[in-house]
Amino acid sequence: MNAWGTAAGALVGTLALTTVLRAAGELRLTRMDLPFLLGTAVTVDRTRAKALGYLIHFLDGQVFAFVYFAVFVAIDRAGWWLGALFGLAHGLFAGTALVNILLPLVHPRMGSPLTSAPQTALLEPPGFLMRNYGPGTPVVTVLAHVGYGAIVGGFTSMP
């Protein structure tokens, strides 16, 4: 297993995941914009939120890849297929607990079922599997994360 491979895989995998999600948005398969979602947690300026969101997303890609790496080391096995399995779990976790439950608790500009009428949220709550961002969002998001995991696992397993 190779930590440098993990770092490279994280970069390539996050680039692929981001490209798939962006393309899905342009094809009207989803309204979710993950960099914007992340960036609005730190600024109300929409343009700056997008730029900061991409930075945060690529940093998160590195963090998640090294979580994968730690598990690969712990089980003494890595590969694209195992990475894809981790990506499936990652995508399901992201669409259920992470973005639906945990992010609204700390995101100062995301609406929630508890948001009152006088409060103005910059973002609507994602809902279960982020379905509030369109019916195609769960499938697109999970498949993009499976691809990310396969890339990270493949790069990590390189000698």
C-alpha positions as CSV (number, residue, x, y, z in Angstrom):
1,M,0.0,0.0,0.0
2,N,1.2,3.4,-0.9
3,A,0.3,6.7,1.0
4,W,1.6,8.8,-2.0
5,G,-0.8,6.7,-4.2
6,T,-3.6,7.5,-1.8
7,A,-2.9,11.2,-2.0
8,A,-2.8,11.1,-5.8
9,G,-5.9,8.9,-5.9
10,A,-7.7,11.4,-3.7
11,L,-6.8,14.2,-6.1
12,V,-7.9,12.2,-9.2
13,G,-10.9,10.7,-7.4
14,T,-12.2,14.1,-6.2
15,L,-11.7,15.6,-9.6
16,A,-13.7,12.7,-11.1
17,L,-16.4,12.9,-8.5
18,T,-16.7,16.7,-8.8
19,T,-16.8,16.4,-12.6
20,V,-19.6,13.8,-12.5
21,L,-21.6,15.9,-10.1
22,R,-21.1,19.1,-12.1
23,A,-22.1,17.3,-15.3
24,A,-25.2,15.8,-13.6
25,G,-26.2,19.3,-12.6
26,E,-25.8,20.6,-16.2
27,L,-27.8,17.6,-17.5
28,R,-30.5,18.5,-14.9
29,L,-30.2,15.2,-13.1
30,T,-29.6,17.0,-9.9
31,R,-29.7,20.5,-8.5
32,M,-27.1,19.7,-5.8
33,D,-23.9,21.8,-6.0
34,L,-21.6,20.3,-3.4
35,P,-18.9,23.0,-3.5
36,F,-21.6,25.7,-3.1
37,L,-23.1,23.7,-0.3
38,L,-19.7,23.5,1.5
39,G,-18.7,27.1,0.7
40,T,-21.8,28.7,2.1
41,A,-20.9,27.3,5.4
42,V,-18.1,29.8,5.6
43,T,-19.4,32.8,3.6
44,V,-22.6,34.4,2.4
45,D,-20.9,35.7,-0.8
46,R,-22.1,33.3,-3.5
47,T,-19.1,33.7,-5.8
48,R,-16.6,33.3,-2.9
49,A,-18.7,30.4,-1.5
50,K,-18.2,28.5,-4.8
51,A,-14.4,29.1,-4.8
52,L,-14.0,28.2,-1.1
53,G,-16.3,25.3,-1.5
54,Y,-14.1,23.7,-4.2
55,L,-11.1,24.2,-1.9
56,I,-12.9,22.6,1.0
57,H,-14.2,19.8,-1.2
58,F,-10.7,18.9,-2.5
59,L,-9.3,19.0,1.1
60,D,-12.2,16.8,2.2
61,G,-11.3,14.4,-0.6
62,Q,-7.8,14.1,0.8
63,V,-9.1,13.5,4.4
64,F,-11.6,10.8,3.3
65,A,-9.0,9.1,1.2
66,F,-6.7,8.8,4.2
67,V,-9.6,7.4,6.2
68,Y,-9.9,4.8,3.5
69,F,-6.1,4.3,3.7
70,A,-6.2,3.7,7.4
71,V,-8.9,1.0,6.9
72,F,-6.8,-0.5,4.1
73,V,-3.8,-0.7,6.4
74,A,-5.9,-2.1,9.2
75,I,-7.3,-4.9,7.1
76,D,-4.0,-5.3,5.1
77,R,-5.8,-5.2,1.8
78,A,-6.5,-2.5,-0.8
79,G,-7.8,-2.5,-4.4
80,W,-10.2,-0.7,-6.7
81,W,-13.1,-3.1,-5.8
82,L,-12.6,-2.6,-2.1
83,G,-12.3,1.2,-2.6
84,A,-15.6,1.0,-4.6
85,L,-17.3,-0.7,-1.7
86,F,-15.9,2.0,0.7
87,G,-17.2,4.6,-1.8
88,L,-20.7,3.0,-1.7
89,A,-20.7,3.2,2.1
90,H,-19.2,6.8,1.9
91,G,-21.9,7.9,-0.6
92,L,-24.7,6.4,1.5
93,F,-23.3,8.0,4.7
94,A,-22.9,11.3,3.0
95,G,-26.5,11.3,1.7
96,T,-28.1,10.2,4.9
97,A,-26.3,11.1,8.1
98,L,-23.6,13.6,7.0
99,V,-25.5,16.0,4.8
100,N,-29.0,15.4,6.0
101,I,-28.5,15.3,9.8
102,L,-25.0,16.6,10.8
103,L,-24.4,19.4,8.3
104,P,-27.6,21.3,9.0
105,L,-26.6,21.3,12.7
106,V,-23.4,23.2,12.0
107,H,-24.2,25.0,8.7
108,P,-25.2,28.5,9.6
109,R,-27.0,29.2,6.3
110,M,-28.9,25.9,5.7
111,G,-32.5,25.7,6.3
112,S,-33.9,22.9,8.4
113,P,-37.4,21.6,9.4
114,L,-37.0,23.8,12.5
115,T,-36.2,27.0,10.6
116,S,-38.9,29.6,11.3
117,A,-40.6,31.7,8.7
118,P,-38.7,35.0,9.5
119,Q,-35.4,33.3,9.1
120,T,-34.0,33.3,5.6
121,A,-31.8,30.3,4.7
122,L,-29.4,30.5,1.8
123,L,-29.8,26.8,1.2
124,E,-32.8,24.5,1.5
125,P,-32.3,21.4,3.6
126,P,-31.1,18.5,1.5
127,G,-33.6,15.9,2.9
128,F,-33.1,12.1,3.0
129,L,-30.5,11.1,0.4
130,M,-30.5,14.7,-0.7
131,R,-33.8,14.1,-2.6
132,N,-34.8,17.8,-2.1
133,Y,-32.1,18.6,-4.8
134,G,-33.9,16.4,-7.4
135,P,-35.0,12.8,-7.8
136,G,-31.7,11.8,-9.6
137,T,-29.5,13.1,-6.8
138,P,-29.3,9.9,-4.7
139,V,-28.2,7.8,-7.7
140,V,-25.8,10.3,-9.1
141,T,-24.2,11.0,-5.7
142,V,-23.8,7.4,-4.7
143,L,-22.4,6.4,-8.1
144,A,-19.9,9.3,-8.1
145,H,-18.7,8.2,-4.6
146,V,-18.3,4.6,-5.8
147,G,-16.1,5.9,-8.6
148,Y,-14.1,8.1,-6.1
149,G,-13.6,5.0,-3.9
150,A,-12.5,2.8,-6.8
151,I,-10.0,5.4,-7.9
152,V,-8.6,5.9,-4.4
153,G,-8.4,2.1,-3.8
154,G,-6.8,1.5,-7.2
155,F,-4.1,4.2,-6.6
156,T,-3.5,3.0,-3.1
157,S,-2.9,-0.5,-4.1
158,M,-0.2,0.5,-6.7
159,P,3.3,-0.6,-5.6
